[in-house]
Amino acid sequence: MVRFNLLRLRFALTALVCLAFFSLSFGAKPAMHGQLQCKVISGKGYICDQNGNPVQMRGNSMYRWASAGGYDYYTAGCIQHLYSDWRAHIIRLPYMTDNSIPMTMYNTVIQACIDSGMYVILDWHAGQGNQTAVTQASAFFTTMATQWGKYPNILYEPWNEPSSIAWTGGIKPYMESLIKVIRAIDTKNIIICGNPNWDQNPQDAAADPITDATNIAYSMHFYSGSHPVGSFGPGIKTTMSKGCPVFITEYGACNTGTVLAEPQCTAWFNFLDSNKIGSTNWAVEYLDACLSIFTKSASYTGPWATSVITGYGTFIQAYILKGTDTPIGTGILNEAMIDPRAAVATNNGFIIGSDKKSAAVFNINGTRCFNDGKLSSGVYIVRPQGAGNVQLLNTVR
């Protein structure tokens, strides 16, 4: 009986250890690029990863203006599928000054981003000169920084699209007051500053930049049918040349109405890629005639068949997916590095090892593949094969 009880105790302790390991393995993933930072490299400002290397994140902006077809997509399932199926690295999350979006929904999206290792921009979606809402915005960012500022996944955008207000003497004092509020709680995460004419003149801000805080970037918005890169790209280059990073927190492959402008947007994409500038696309919704990535049949929680993704959405998805095969470093592969939830992946490959022995890749029928270092489109299972030098791609999910 004593031996039996000891065996039971041993089994129970083993189970507890396994449960603890299971909990650790299934917790939130580390932020993809670690603690982001703003750095000047060769005289230009960039948003960089934790190692100081420029990082170009691509992702989606959520939609604020209505519940049905708009912020009903503020769900964990939606974020998880933008992460796994669209390979989004970052989500822009608007919150309006009328407080109409339930805070539980807003926080759900933030948590889902953190759980997936994504980044999330907390966007105070004020426009048309709403800098008078300093008290309201301060309360919002105090709450957000207190609750979420400890996570490296967080970025802040204190003012969406200031209108024709000047930077010096107008927008800048507002930004400085909000930066002070945020930095009293969160000293590290990046703050993205709006600028004149609906975030189209970051060079105005770069001429008189924020100097009393670090990790400050500047936003730029464009709609390719009405904002050609030839007209607005030089201002971005000027901004970067003054040591100020730029992030495209909102863009569309249309004009501001209903006309698709994909060739013009492709020109923008080439510019962003060549300058390592990240972006979030407007918008996750089905309500706009041109700017919706979904049709009305698209589930609020995903997954989404191609039939419920609009032509616009297909174009945007292709660009976001294009950025998922960039090497992010080398390391030793072992079982601890593979999150069991991420062992199933799609698209063109996720682990490249020169020895082709660091990982075994099987299709869903159990047949081993990847012997030639290439994969066609499909669903695969990754199993580590002990230690070995491998190149990790950011499609490892």
C-alpha positions in Angstrom: 0.0 0.0 0.0 2.8 2.4 0.9 4.5 1.6 -2.5 1.2 2.2 -4.3 0.7 5.6 -2.5 4.3 6.6 -3.4 3.7 5.7 -7.0 0.5 7.7 -7.0 2.4 10.7 -5.4 5.1 10.4 -8.0 2.6 10.3 -10.8 0.8 13.4 -9.4 4.0 15.3 -9.1 5.0 14.4 -12.7 1.5 15.5 -13.8 1.9 18.8 -12.1 5.3 19.4 -13.7 3.9 18.5 -17.1 0.9 20.8 -16.5 3.3 23.7 -15.6 5.3 23.0 -18.8 2.1 22.9 -20.8 1.0 26.2 -19.4 4.3 27.8 -20.3 4.3 26.4 -23.8 0.8 27.7 -24.5 1.2 31.2 -23.1 1.5 34.3 -25.2 4.2 34.2 -27.8 7.1 36.6 -27.5 6.7 39.8 -29.5 7.9 38.9 -33.0 10.7 41.5 -33.1 11.1 42.0 -29.4 11.1 45.5 -27.9 10.8 47.9 -30.9 12.9 51.1 -30.9 13.6 54.2 -33.0 17.1 54.5 -34.2 19.2 56.5 -36.7 21.1 54.4 -39.0 23.4 55.9 -41.7 21.7 59.2 -41.1 18.1 58.0 -41.5 15.4 57.3 -38.9 14.0 53.7 -38.7 11.7 51.6 -36.6 14.0 48.8 -35.5 13.8 45.5 -33.7 15.3 44.7 -30.3 18.7 44.2 -32.0 18.6 47.6 -33.7 17.9 46.3 -37.2 15.3 48.1 -39.3 12.0 46.2 -39.4 9.2 46.6 -41.9 5.9 45.4 -40.4 2.8 45.0 -42.6 -0.7 44.5 -41.3 -4.3 45.7 -41.1 -6.2 48.5 -39.6 -9.5 47.7 -38.0 -12.6 49.8 -38.7 -14.4 52.1 -36.3 -17.4 53.8 -37.9 -20.1 51.1 -37.4 -20.8 48.0 -35.5 -22.2 45.6 -38.1 -19.6 45.1 -40.7 -17.1 47.3 -38.8 -16.1 46.9 -35.2 -17.9 43.6 -34.9 -14.6 42.3 -36.3 -13.0 43.3 -33.0 -12.8 39.6 -32.0 -10.0 37.3 -31.0 -10.8 35.0 -33.9 -10.4 37.7 -36.5 -7.0 38.7 -35.1 -5.8 35.1 -35.0 -6.7 34.6 -38.6 -5.2 37.8 -39.8 -2.1 36.5 -38.1 -2.2 33.0 -39.4 -3.8 33.4 -42.8 -2.7 36.9 -43.8 0.6 36.8 -41.9 -0.1 40.3 -40.5 2.6 41.5 -38.0 0.7 44.5 -36.7 -2.9 45.7 -36.2 -4.0 49.3 -35.9 -6.9 49.5 -33.5 -9.0 52.7 -33.7 -10.9 54.0 -30.7 -13.3 57.0 -31.2 -13.7 59.9 -29.0 -17.4 59.1 -28.5 -16.5 55.9 -26.6 -19.1 53.9 -28.6 -16.8 50.8 -28.9 -17.2 48.6 -25.8 -13.9 48.5 -24.0 -14.2 44.8 -23.6 -14.1 44.4 -27.4 -11.1 46.8 -27.6 -9.2 44.9 -25.0 -10.0 41.6 -26.6 -8.2 42.7 -29.8 -5.2 43.9 -27.8 -4.9 40.6 -25.9 -5.3 38.6 -29.1 -2.4 40.5 -30.7 -0.2 39.9 -27.6 -1.1 36.2 -27.6 0.0 35.9 -31.2 3.2 37.8 -30.8 1.8 40.6 -33.0 2.1 44.4 -32.5 -0.9 46.7 -32.0 -1.2 50.4 -32.5 -3.6 52.0 -30.0 -5.2 54.7 -32.2 -7.0 57.6 -30.7 -9.1 58.2 -33.8 -9.7 61.9 -33.4 -9.7 64.2 -36.4 -10.9 67.5 -37.6 -9.1 69.5 -34.9 -10.1 67.5 -31.9 -7.0 68.5 -30.0 -9.4 70.0 -27.5 -10.1 66.5 -26.3 -6.8 66.5 -24.3 -8.5 65.5 -21.0 -10.4 62.7 -22.7 -7.4 61.4 -24.6 -5.2 61.6 -21.5 -7.7 59.4 -19.6 -7.8 56.9 -22.4 -4.0 56.6 -22.7 -3.5 56.5 -18.9 -5.8 53.5 -18.9 -4.1 51.9 -21.9 -0.6 52.4 -20.7 -1.4 51.2 -17.2 -3.0 48.0 -18.4 -0.9 47.2 -21.5 2.3 49.3 -21.4 4.3 46.5 -19.9 4.1 44.6 -23.1 6.5 45.3 -26.0 3.7 44.7 -28.5 2.2 48.1 -27.9 2.5 51.3 -29.9 0.5 54.5 -29.4 -1.0 56.9 -31.9 -2.4 59.9 -29.9 -4.1 61.7 -32.8 -5.4 60.4 -36.1 -5.3 62.8 -39.0 -5.0 66.3 -37.7 -6.5 68.5 -40.4 -5.0 71.8 -41.6 -3.6 72.7 -38.2 0.0 73.8 -38.1 2.5 71.5 -36.4 4.4 74.1 -34.4 2.1 75.8 -32.0 -0.8 73.5 -32.9 -0.3 69.8 -33.2 3.0 69.6 -31.4 1.9 70.9 -28.0 -1.0 68.4 -28.0 1.4 65.6 -28.8 3.8 66.7 -26.1 1.1 66.7 -23.5 -0.1 63.2 -24.5 3.5 61.9 -24.7 4.1 63.1 -21.1 1.0 61.2 -20.0 2.1 58.0 -21.6 5.8 58.3 -20.7 4.8 58.7 -17.0 3.7 55.0 -17.2 5.3 53.4 -20.3 8.8 54.6 -20.9 9.7 52.4 -23.9 7.0 51.7 -26.4 6.9 53.7 -29.6 4.6 56.7 -29.9 3.5 57.6 -33.5 2.7 61.3 -34.0 0.2 62.7 -36.4 1.0 65.7 -38.5 -0.7 68.4 -40.7 -3.2 67.8 -43.5 -4.5 64.4 -42.4 -1.0 62.9 -41.7 0.4 63.9 -45.1 3.3 66.2 -44.0 5.6 64.4 -41.6 8.4 66.6 -42.9 6.8 69.6 -41.0 7.1 67.7 -37.8 10.7 66.6 -38.6 11.6 70.2 -39.0 10.7 70.8 -35.4 10.6 67.3 -33.8 9.7 66.1 -30.4 12.9 66.2 -28.4 11.8 65.6 -24.8 11.1 61.9 -25.3 12.6 58.9 -27.1 11.1 56.3 -29.4 9.0 58.8 -31.3 7.9 58.1 -34.9 5.7 60.0 -37.3 2.7 58.9 -39.3 1.9 59.2 -42.9 -1.5 58.4 -44.6 -2.1 57.9 -48.3 -4.8 56.8 -50.7 -3.0 55.8 -53.9 -5.6 57.2 -56.3 -5.3 60.7 -55.0 -1.9 60.7 -53.3 0.8 59.7 -55.8 4.1 58.5 -54.3 5.9 60.9 -56.5 4.3 63.8 -54.7 4.5 62.5 -51.1 7.5 60.3 -51.1 10.0 63.1 -51.0 8.5 64.4 -47.8 8.9 61.0 -46.2 12.5 60.8 -47.3 13.1 64.3 -45.9 11.6 63.2 -42.6 13.8 60.1 -42.4 16.9 62.0 -43.3 16.3 64.2 -40.2 16.5 61.0 -38.1 12.7 60.7 -37.7 11.2 57.3 -38.5 7.9 57.1 -40.5 5.1 54.5 -40.3 2.1 54.4 -42.6 -0.6 53.9 -40.1 -3.3 54.1 -42.8 -3.4 53.6 -46.5 -5.8 52.5 -49.3 -5.4 51.2 -52.8 -8.2 53.6 -54.0 -8.9 57.2 -54.2 -10.9 58.6 -51.3 -14.1 57.4 -53.1 -14.8 54.2 -55.1 -12.1 53.9 -57.7 -9.4 51.2 -57.4 -5.8 52.4 -58.0 -3.7 49.3 -57.7 -0.8 50.3 -60.1 -0.4 53.5 -58.1 -0.5 51.5 -54.8 2.1 49.1 -56.2 4.4 52.1 -56.8 3.9 53.0 -53.1 4.6 49.4 -52.0 7.9 49.5 -53.9 8.8 52.8 -52.2 7.9 51.5 -48.7 9.9 48.3 -49.3 13.0 50.1 -50.5 12.9 52.4 -47.4 11.9 49.8 -44.8 8.7 51.5 -43.9 5.9 49.6 -42.2 2.2 50.0 -42.9 -1.4 49.1 -41.8 -4.1 48.9 -44.4 -7.6 50.4 -44.2 -9.7 48.4 -43.4 -11.1 45.2 -41.9 -14.7 45.7 -42.8 -17.3 45.2 -45.5 -19.0 48.6 -45.6 -16.9 50.8 -48.0 -17.5 50.6 -51.7 -13.8 50.4 -52.4 -11.8 50.0 -49.2 -13.4 46.8 -47.7 -11.2 43.7 -47.6 -14.4 41.6 -47.0 -17.8 41.0 -48.4 -20.9 41.0 -46.2 -20.6 37.2 -46.0 -17.3 37.2 -44.2 -17.4 35.8 -40.7 -16.5 38.2 -37.8 -14.2 35.5 -36.4 -12.7 33.8 -39.5 -11.5 31.8 -41.2 -12.3 33.3 -44.6 -12.7 31.6 -48.0 -11.4 33.4 -51.0 -15.0 34.0 -52.0 -15.6 36.4 -49.1 -12.4 38.4 -49.7 -12.9 41.3 -52.1 -10.7 42.0 -55.1 -9.3 44.9 -53.0 -8.7 42.5 -50.1 -6.9 40.0 -52.3 -4.6 42.7 -53.5 -3.8 43.9 -50.0 -3.4 40.3 -48.7 -0.8 39.6 -51.4 1.3 42.5 -50.3 1.1 41.6 -46.6 2.0 38.0 -47.4 4.9 39.1 -49.5 6.7 40.4 -46.4 6.6 37.0 -44.6 9.7 35.4 -46.0 12.3 37.8 -44.7 15.0 36.1 -42.6 15.0 37.4 -39.0 18.1 35.6 -37.8 19.7 32.3 -37.1 19.7 30.1 -34.1 19.6 26.6 -32.7 16.4 24.7 -33.3 15.1 22.5 -30.5 11.7 21.5 -29.3 11.5 24.4 -26.9 11.5 26.8 -29.9 8.5 25.3 -31.6 5.2 26.4 -30.1 2.9 23.4 -30.5 0.1 25.7 -31.6 2.4 26.9 -34.5 3.4 23.5 -35.7 0.9 23.7 -38.5 1.7 26.4 -41.1 0.7 27.4 -44.6 2.4 29.0 -47.6 5.9 28.7 -48.9 8.0 27.4 -46.1 8.8 28.3 -42.6 12.2 26.7 -41.7 15.2 26.7 -43.9 18.2 24.6 -42.7 21.3 24.1 -44.8 21.6 20.6 -43.4 17.9 19.8 -44.1 18.0 17.8 -40.9 17.1 20.4 -38.4 13.3 20.0 -39.0 11.2 17.3 -40.4 8.2 18.6 -42.5 5.2 16.4 -43.2 2.1 17.0 -45.1 -1.3 16.4 -43.5 -1.2 12.8 -44.8 2.0 12.1 -42.9 4.3 12.0 -45.9 7.6 13.6 -45.3 8.5 16.4 -47.7 10.8 19.5 -47.8 13.7 17.2 -49.0 14.7 19.8 -51.6 14.3 22.8 -49.4 11.2 23.9 -51.1 7.5 23.7 -50.4 4.5 24.3 -52.6 1.5 26.0 -51.2 -0.3 23.8 -48.6 -0.6 22.9 -45.0 2.4 21.2 -43.2 3.4 19.9 -39.9 6.9 20.9 -38.5 8.7 18.6 -36.1 12.2 19.5 -34.8 14.9 16.9 -35.2 17.2 17.9 -32.4 19.7 20.8 -32.4 21.1 22.3 -35.5 21.8 25.7 -37.1 18.8 26.9 -39.0 17.5 30.1 -40.5 14.2 31.1 -38.9 11.8 32.9 -41.2 9.0 35.0 -39.8 6.5 32.7 -41.3 7.3 30.4 -38.3 4.1 30.8 -36.5 
